[in-house]
């Protein structure tokens, strides 16, 4: 880690304290257990995307500001109309959960409507009972970059996607992506934030 760069949990704790919120109040605002929030703040566990979204709503910060290297500044200006940023290979904030290792791309721009990420799937076919379906506001699109992916949805039968295949879903529907075929899998995911 770069000198002076805060870990995700440290950023969350700093923002929570700046807002004068106790862990109990934060738990009430996010529907995340106090014990889980404490583990996240102490970098014992990494939150999945669904928890990151809940934490951002509870703290009233943009997800990109939370994942970016800098602490967000309160009262940041409205969305400009001529923004641009580049993510070079290997750059981006990485967040690891039980099922995914997600590298958030182009995180220099805040208040954007789409959240792009490259995701390595940590669960393999047969491990899906170890993973938990997640749901969150918005919509999402995935494109299989490498390997084969089993998509588990709470409203549909499992779907197998191969390299080059893609899927678009409403994110409030429970979903879990699992590598299948005995090989690692990687996807490009783009989540559209709910207004």
C-alpha positions in Angstrom: 0.0 0.0 0.0 1.2 3.5 -0.8 2.4 5.6 2.1 -0.4 7.8 3.4 -3.1 5.9 1.5 -6.0 4.9 3.8 -7.5 1.4 3.6 -11.2 1.1 2.7 -12.1 0.4 6.4 -10.2 3.4 7.6 -11.9 5.6 5.1 -15.3 4.3 6.2 -14.5 4.8 9.9 -13.2 8.4 9.2 -16.3 9.3 7.3 -18.6 7.8 9.9 -16.9 9.7 12.7 -16.9 13.0 10.7 -20.6 12.7 10.4 -21.0 12.1 14.2 -22.4 8.6 13.7 -22.0 5.8 16.2 -21.7 2.2 14.9 -25.3 1.7 16.2 -26.6 4.6 14.1 -24.6 3.5 11.1 -26.0 0.0 11.5 -29.5 1.5 11.5 -28.8 3.5 8.4 -27.3 0.7 6.4 -29.1 -2.5 7.7 -25.6 -4.0 8.3 -24.9 -5.5 11.7 -22.7 -3.5 14.0 -20.3 -6.4 14.3 -19.9 -6.6 10.5 -19.4 -2.8 10.3 -16.7 -3.0 13.0 -14.9 -5.8 11.1 -15.2 -3.8 7.8 -13.8 -0.6 9.5 -10.9 -2.6 11.0 -10.2 -4.2 7.6 -10.8 -7.7 9.0 -13.3 -8.4 6.2 -13.9 -6.6 2.9 -17.5 -5.6 2.0 -19.2 -7.0 -1.1 -20.6 -4.6 -3.6 -24.0 -4.6 -2.0 -22.6 -3.6 1.4 -20.4 -0.9 -0.3 -23.6 0.5 -1.8 -25.4 0.5 1.6 -22.4 2.1 3.4 -22.3 4.9 0.8 -26.0 5.6 1.2 -25.6 5.6 5.0 -22.7 8.0 4.8 -24.3 10.0 1.9 -21.1 9.7 -0.3 -20.7 8.7 -3.8 -19.3 5.2 -4.3 -16.4 6.5 -6.4 -15.4 9.0 -3.7 -15.3 6.1 -1.2 -13.2 3.9 -3.4 -10.9 6.6 -4.7 -7.5 7.2 -3.0 -8.6 10.5 -1.5 -11.2 11.1 1.2 -14.2 12.8 -0.4 -14.8 16.5 0.3 -18.3 17.3 1.6 -20.4 19.4 -0.7 -18.6 18.4 -3.9 -20.0 20.2 -7.0 -22.7 18.7 -9.3 -21.7 16.4 -12.1 -19.6 18.3 -14.8 -20.2 17.6 -18.5 -16.7 17.1 -19.9 -15.1 14.6 -17.6 -12.4 12.0 -18.6 -10.2 9.6 -16.8 -8.1 6.6 -17.8 -7.4 3.4 -15.9 -4.2 1.7 -16.9 -3.7 -2.1 -16.6 -3.5 -3.1 -13.0 -4.8 0.3 -11.6 -7.9 0.7 -9.6 -9.1 0.1 -6.0 -9.4 -3.6 -5.3 -12.1 -4.9 -2.9 -12.2 -8.6 -2.1 -15.2 -10.5 -0.7 -16.0 -14.2 -0.2 -17.1 -14.5 -3.9 -15.3 -11.8 -5.8 -12.1 -9.8 -6.2 -13.3 -6.6 -7.8 -11.0 -4.0 -9.3 -12.9 -0.7 -9.6 -11.9 1.2 -12.8 -11.8 4.9 -13.6 -12.3 5.8 -10.0 -11.0 9.3 -10.4 -14.4 10.5 -11.5 -17.0 10.9 -8.8 -20.8 11.2 -9.2 -20.8 9.0 -12.3 -23.8 7.0 -13.3 -21.9 3.8 -14.1 -19.5 1.9 -11.9 -17.1 -0.2 -14.1 -15.0 -3.1 -12.6 -13.1 -6.2 -13.6 -14.1 -9.0 -11.3 -12.2 -12.3 -10.7 -14.7 -15.0 -9.5 -13.4 -16.7 -6.3 -16.1 -19.4 -6.1 -16.1 -22.4 -8.5 -18.9 -24.6 -9.6 -19.9 -26.7 -6.6 -18.9 -23.9 -4.2 -22.0 -21.8 -4.9 -23.6 -22.9 -1.5 -20.6 -21.1 0.2 -21.5 -17.8 -1.6 -24.5 -15.7 -0.8 -26.6 -14.1 -3.5 -26.4 -10.3 -3.3 -28.9 -7.6 -4.4 -28.6 -3.9 -4.5 -30.3 -0.9 -6.2 -29.7 -0.3 -9.9 -29.0 -2.4 -12.9 -25.9 -4.3 -14.1 -24.2 -5.6 -17.1 -21.5 -8.3 -17.2 -19.3 -9.5 -20.1 -17.2 -12.6 -19.7 -13.6 -11.9 -20.4 -12.1 -15.2 -19.5 -13.4 -18.7 -18.6 -17.0 -19.8 -18.2 -19.5 -18.4 -15.7 -22.5 -19.9 -14.0 -25.0 -17.1 -13.2 -27.4 -17.9 -10.3 -30.5 -15.7 -10.1 -33.3 -15.9 -7.5 -35.9 -15.6 -10.3 -34.5 -17.8 -13.0 -32.8 -21.1 -13.6 -29.0 -21.0 -13.7 -27.4 -19.7 -16.9 -24.0 -20.6 -18.3 -22.1 -17.8 -20.0 -18.9 -18.4 -22.1 -16.1 -16.0 -23.1 -17.7 -13.2 -25.1 -21.2 -13.7 -23.7 -22.9 -11.0 -21.7 -25.9 -10.5 -19.4 -28.0 -7.6 -18.2 -30.0 -7.7 -15.0 -32.0 -5.7 -12.6 -29.7 -5.7 -9.5 -32.4 -5.9 -6.8 -32.8 -9.5 -8.0 -30.6 -11.8 -6.0 -27.6 -12.8 -8.1 -24.3 -14.7 -7.8 -21.6 -15.3 -10.4 -19.5 -18.6 -10.1 -16.6 -19.9 -12.2 -17.5 -23.2 -13.9 -15.7 -25.6 -16.2 -12.7 -26.1 -13.8 -11.0 -22.9 -14.8 -10.7 -19.4 -13.3 -13.2 -16.8 -14.7 -13.0 -13.0 -15.1 -15.8 -10.6 -16.0 -16.2 -7.0 -16.9 -19.0 -5.6 -14.8 -20.8 -2.3 -15.2 -23.3 -1.3 -12.6 -25.7 1.5 -13.2 -26.4 3.3 -10.0 -30.0 3.8 -9.0 -31.2 7.5 -8.8 
